[in-house]
Each structure stands twice: as C-alpha cells, then as structure tokens.
Amino acid sequence: MTRSDALPALGERRVRCPACGGDSLYSAANPFRPFCTERCRQMDLGAWASEQFALPGTGEADGPEGPASSGT
C-alpha cells in the first residue's frame, strides 16, 4: 500500500484542486492549500489579476442605497 492509497493522517484530507481538478492535500503540510502546487496557485492568482473571475453587474457606480446591480 502506497501513501496515496492510505488514509490521510489526522487533520489532513484530500480535496479537489480548484485550478487543475487533481488531488490536493489540505493540511498544514501543504503550503499551497487548497491548491496542489505553487503552479496551480499562481495560475489562479493570474486569473484573478486579469479579471477572469469577474462578477456580473450593470457597470454603474454604487449609490447611497447600495449596489446599482441589486435590481431595486
């Protein structure tokens, strides 16, 4: 039995990497968590920086009553 087949140690668990979809160790032993590697972490940061993860909106400025895209 290899380490990947064994149950994770207490306080550890396997999660899906948000960038590549592969297995990622979610514990203090993985400094890139929830990502599996630094490469995946950097790819995600680059996507945020280039605004690939933008929320939909009207493009109007927020007013005193709250966000313009609230539909009220």
N, C-alpha and C positions, 0 to 999 in steps of 0.2 A: 504494500500500500504506500503510495507517494503522499507527500504533504498536501497536494491539491485534492486528493481523494479523502483525506482525513477531515474530521470536523474541525472547524476553526477553534482556536484557543478561547478561553473565557474572555469576554469583552471584545471579541473580533467577530466580524461577519462578512460575508461576500455580498456585494451589491453590484448592480449593473453600472458600468462607467457611462456617465452622461454623454461623453464625446464619441466613443467608439462602440459602445454596447458590450464590451468584453467584461470579464470578471474583474472586480476591484476589491481589494481588502480594505474594509472600513474599520480601521483601528489606528491607534497612535503610532503603530509601526509603519504606517504608510503616510509620509508627509504630504502626499498629493491628494489625499482622500477628499471628495468621493471619486476622484479620477484615478485611473490605474497607473499612469505615468506622468512625468513632467510634460511630455509632449502633448498629451491629451489636455492637460490643464492649460497649457499655452494656446492650444487651438481654440479652446473655449473663451479664453480671455481675448483673443484676437477677434472672435466673432462678436463679442460684446463691444469691443472698441470700434469695429466697423459697422455697428448698429444693425447687425443681422438679427438681433433679438429685440426688435422694437415692438412696443405695444401699439395697437391701433388707436387712433384718435382723430379728431377733426382738424388738427393743425392750428386751432385757435388758442389764444392765451387763456389761462385760467382767470376767472373773475372772483369777486368777493364771496360769491355763493358756492364756490368750489370749482371743480374741473369743468371746462366747457364741453367735454365729450360725455357728460353724465346723462344727457338726453332730457334735461328738465328745462 
